[in-house]
Every structure is written in C-alpha cells, then in structure tokens.
C-alpha cells in the first residue's frame, strides 16, 4: 500500500507541475504579444529612429566595456 500511495503522490505532483508549466507558457506568450504590440506603437512615435540609434550606441559601448 505504501508504494501505491507514493505513486499517487508523485502522479499528483507531476500533474500539478504540468499545470503550472502550461500557465507559465501561456503567460509568456501573452507577455511576448504585449511587448510586440508596444514595439509596433513605438515605431510610429516621432523620434523613434533617433532613440533607437542612441540605444544601439549605448549597448555597443557597454559590450566593449565587458571585454
């Protein structure tokens, strides 16, 4: 009876982990969709290209500092 009880507990834990993983995957997809939507909006804002170039420049400078 002890082995069956342990199997039942493990089965419950696996099902619980599966549910949690499915929830995380769904939340990640929602977050990704939100970020992509925000990026599309930002592309239409004035000064977007200039700001993007500045961010790229800062990123490149930070990469070189890490070397």
Secondary structure, DSSP 4 states (H G I P E B T S, - for coil): -HHHHHHHHHHHHHHHHHHHHHHHHHHHHHHHHHHHHHHHHHHTSTTHHHHHHHHHHHHHHHHHHH-
